[in-house]
């Protein structure tokens, strides 16, 4: 367990837990990435690697190339119990805050806000699984999927039973809305056939994975 009590500036450094390693972040402080790099802040690339964010903040860089957390192994797991993922702009790999390329991301609480990417301003799900039980995704920006983008064509899934994802064109609201500049999925966009988008606040109790009928559950 790592107690983060201050603002730790790691520059362009990145952290890649070993196989079966378990990192738990708490303490209310901030890990701040202050310069660009071709790696995420946390890269869960090995089998069984696990990151738990409790009440610390992961803060990004305004012109960064990568997400703050990248889940890239089929048995890797990122669990967000609280804290914040914010202030990051990803240009090289989609997902301003979190990219789920494989493995799983489970969100029980905390906030993902103020991140940018071309696809999936807050979270991009590509081949892995994102399950949301609580927390808030707000104030993120993307071309498609301001809050969350799910690429169902590569096996990505998103299951939501709680929490709130805001999505609208009015960024003066509080908490701020997620916005998609294309108009496709301010809150959530699912790349499937046909594509599905949600441009208003996503209600709880809807299973937002690729099996949803585009004509039900508020999808457009």
C-alpha positions as CSV (number, residue, x, y, z in Angstrom):
1,X,0.0,0.0,0.0
2,X,1.3,3.4,-0.9
3,X,0.3,6.5,1.1
4,X,0.3,9.5,-1.1
5,X,0.1,12.5,1.2
6,X,1.7,15.2,-1.0
7,X,1.8,16.3,-4.7
8,X,4.4,14.0,-6.3
9,X,5.6,15.2,-9.7
10,X,6.8,12.2,-11.7
11,X,7.5,14.1,-14.9
12,X,7.4,11.7,-17.8
13,X,7.9,8.6,-15.6
14,X,5.5,5.6,-15.7
15,X,4.8,2.8,-13.3
16,X,4.4,-0.8,-14.5
17,X,3.5,-3.3,-11.8
18,X,5.1,-6.8,-12.0
19,X,3.0,-9.9,-12.6
20,X,0.6,-10.5,-9.7
21,X,1.7,-7.3,-8.0
22,X,-0.9,-5.4,-6.0
23,X,-0.6,-1.6,-5.7
24,X,-3.1,0.3,-3.4
25,X,-3.1,4.1,-3.4
26,X,-4.4,6.1,-0.6
27,X,-3.6,9.2,1.5
28,X,-5.4,12.0,-0.3
29,X,-2.3,13.2,-2.1
30,X,-1.6,13.5,-5.9
31,X,0.6,11.7,-8.3
32,X,1.1,14.3,-11.1
33,X,2.5,13.6,-14.5
34,X,3.9,16.9,-15.7
35,X,5.4,16.1,-19.0
36,X,4.7,14.0,-22.1
37,X,5.7,10.4,-22.5
38,X,4.8,7.5,-24.7
39,X,3.6,5.4,-21.7
40,X,0.7,5.9,-19.3
41,X,1.2,6.8,-15.7
42,X,0.1,3.3,-14.6
43,X,0.6,0.5,-17.2
44,X,-1.0,-2.8,-16.1
45,X,0.7,-4.9,-18.7
46,X,1.5,-8.1,-16.8
47,X,-0.7,-11.1,-15.8
48,X,-2.4,-10.6,-12.5
49,X,-1.2,-7.0,-11.9
50,X,-3.7,-5.0,-9.9
51,X,-4.1,-1.3,-9.1
52,X,-6.5,0.0,-6.4
53,X,-7.2,3.7,-6.2
54,X,-8.7,4.6,-2.9
55,X,-8.6,8.3,-2.2
56,X,-5.5,9.7,-4.0
57,X,-5.6,11.7,-7.2
58,X,-4.0,10.8,-10.5
59,X,-3.4,14.0,-12.4
60,X,-2.3,14.2,-16.0
61,X,-0.7,16.5,-18.5
62,X,-2.5,18.9,-20.8
63,X,-0.7,17.6,-23.9
64,X,0.1,14.0,-23.0
65,X,0.1,11.1,-25.5
66,X,-1.3,8.4,-23.2
67,X,-4.1,7.7,-20.8
68,X,-3.3,7.9,-17.0
69,X,-4.2,4.2,-16.5
70,X,-3.9,1.5,-19.2
71,X,-5.2,-2.0,-18.5
72,X,-3.5,-4.2,-21.0
73,X,-3.5,-7.8,-19.7
74,X,-6.4,-10.2,-19.8
75,X,-6.0,-10.9,-16.0
76,X,-5.1,-7.3,-15.0
77,X,-7.5,-5.3,-12.8
78,X,-8.0,-1.7,-12.0
79,X,-10.4,-1.0,-9.1
80,X,-11.4,2.6,-8.4
81,X,-13.0,2.9,-4.9
82,X,-12.6,6.7,-4.7
83,X,-10.1,9.5,-5.5
84,X,-9.9,11.3,-8.8
85,X,-8.5,10.9,-12.3
86,X,-8.2,14.2,-14.0
87,X,-6.5,16.8,-16.2
88,X,-5.1,14.5,-18.8
89,X,-5.1,14.8,-22.6
90,X,-4.4,11.6,-24.6
91,X,-3.5,12.0,-28.3
92,X,-1.6,8.8,-29.1
93,X,-3.9,6.2,-27.5
94,X,-7.6,6.7,-26.9
95,X,-9.1,7.2,-23.5
96,X,-8.1,10.4,-21.7
97,X,-8.4,9.0,-18.2
98,X,-8.5,5.2,-18.5
99,X,-8.0,2.8,-21.4
100,X,-9.2,-0.8,-21.0
101,X,-7.4,-2.7,-23.7
102,X,-7.9,-6.0,-22.0
103,X,-8.7,-7.2,-18.4
104,X,-11.1,-5.2,-16.3
105,X,-11.8,-1.8,-14.8
106,X,-14.3,-1.7,-11.9
107,X,-15.5,1.7,-10.6
108,X,-17.2,1.8,-7.2
109,X,-16.6,5.5,-6.5
110,X,-14.5,8.6,-7.2
111,X,-14.5,10.9,-10.1
112,X,-13.1,10.9,-13.6
113,X,-13.2,14.4,-14.9
114,X,-11.5,17.0,-17.0
115,X,-9.8,14.6,-19.4
116,X,-9.6,14.7,-23.3
117,X,-9.1,12.3,-26.1
118,X,-10.3,11.7,-29.7
119,X,-12.3,8.7,-28.6
120,X,-13.5,8.2,-25.0
121,X,-12.7,11.4,-23.1
122,X,-13.0,9.7,-19.7
123,X,-12.8,6.0,-20.5
124,X,-12.1,4.0,-23.6
125,X,-13.1,0.3,-23.5
126,X,-11.3,-1.8,-26.2
127,X,-11.4,-5.5,-25.8
128,X,-11.8,-5.4,-22.0
129,X,-14.6,-4.9,-19.6
130,X,-15.7,-1.8,-17.6
131,X,-18.2,-2.2,-14.8
132,X,-19.6,0.9,-13.0
133,X,-21.3,0.5,-9.6
134,X,-20.8,4.1,-8.5
135,X,-18.8,7.3,-8.8
136,X,-19.1,10.1,-11.4
137,X,-17.8,10.6,-14.9
138,X,-18.2,14.3,-15.8
139,X,-16.5,17.2,-17.7
140,X,-14.5,15.1,-20.1
141,X,-14.2,15.9,-23.8
142,X,-13.8,13.8,-27.0
143,X,-14.8,13.7,-30.6
144,X,-16.9,10.5,-30.0
145,X,-17.9,9.4,-26.5
146,X,-17.3,12.3,-24.2
147,X,-17.6,10.3,-21.1
148,X,-17.2,6.7,-22.2
149,X,-16.6,5.0,-25.6
150,X,-17.0,1.3,-25.9
151,X,-15.6,-0.5,-29.0
152,X,-17.9,-3.5,-29.2
153,X,-16.3,-4.5,-32.5
154,X,-13.2,-5.6,-30.6
155,X,-15.1,-7.2,-27.7
156,X,-15.3,-4.2,-25.3
157,X,-18.2,-4.3,-22.9
158,X,-19.6,-1.8,-20.4
159,X,-22.0,-2.8,-17.6
160,X,-23.5,0.0,-15.5
161,X,-25.6,-0.5,-12.4
162,X,-24.9,2.7,-10.5
163,X,-23.0,6.0,-10.6
164,X,-23.7,8.9,-12.9
165,X,-22.4,9.9,-16.3
166,X,-23.3,13.4,-17.4
167,X,-23.6,14.2,-21.1
168,X,-24.9,17.4,-22.8
169,X,-23.7,20.4,-24.7
170,X,-24.0,22.8,-21.7
171,X,-20.6,22.7,-20.0
172,X,-21.6,25.4,-17.5
173,X,-23.6,22.8,-15.5
174,X,-22.2,21.6,-12.2
175,X,-20.9,18.9,-12.2
176,X,-19.9,19.8,-15.8
177,X,-21.2,17.7,-18.7
178,X,-19.2,15.4,-20.8
179,X,-19.2,16.6,-24.4
180,X,-18.6,15.0,-27.8
181,X,-17.7,17.5,-30.5
182,X,-19.2,15.3,-33.2
183,X,-22.5,15.1,-31.3
184,X,-22.1,11.3,-31.0
185,X,-22.5,10.2,-27.4
186,X,-21.8,13.1,-25.1
187,X,-22.3,10.6,-22.2
188,X,-21.6,7.2,-23.9
189,X,-21.0,6.0,-27.4
190,X,-21.0,2.3,-28.4
191,X,-19.2,1.5,-31.6
192,X,-21.2,-1.5,-32.9
193,X,-23.5,-2.3,-35.8
194,X,-25.5,-0.2,-35.6
195,X,-23.7,2.3,-33.4
196,X,-25.5,3.5,-30.3
197,X,-25.1,6.7,-28.4
198,X,-26.5,8.4,-25.3
199,X,-26.5,12.2,-25.3
200,X,-28.2,12.7,-21.9
201,X,-27.4,11.8,-18.4
202,X,-27.1,8.0,-18.2
203,X,-29.6,6.5,-15.8
204,X,-28.7,3.7,-13.5
205,X,-29.9,0.2,-14.0
206,X,-29.0,0.0,-17.7
207,X,-26.6,-2.6,-19.0
208,X,-24.6,-0.6,-21.5
209,X,-22.9,-3.4,-23.3
210,X,-22.9,-4.4,-27.0
211,X,-26.0,-6.6,-26.6
212,X,-28.4,-3.8,-25.9
213,X,-31.0,-3.1,-28.5
214,X,-30.4,0.4,-29.9
215,X,-34.1,1.2,-29.7
216,X,-34.4,0.6,-25.9
217,X,-32.9,2.0,-22.7
218,X,-32.6,5.6,-23.9
219,X,-30.2,4.8,-26.7
220,X,-30.4,6.9,-29.9
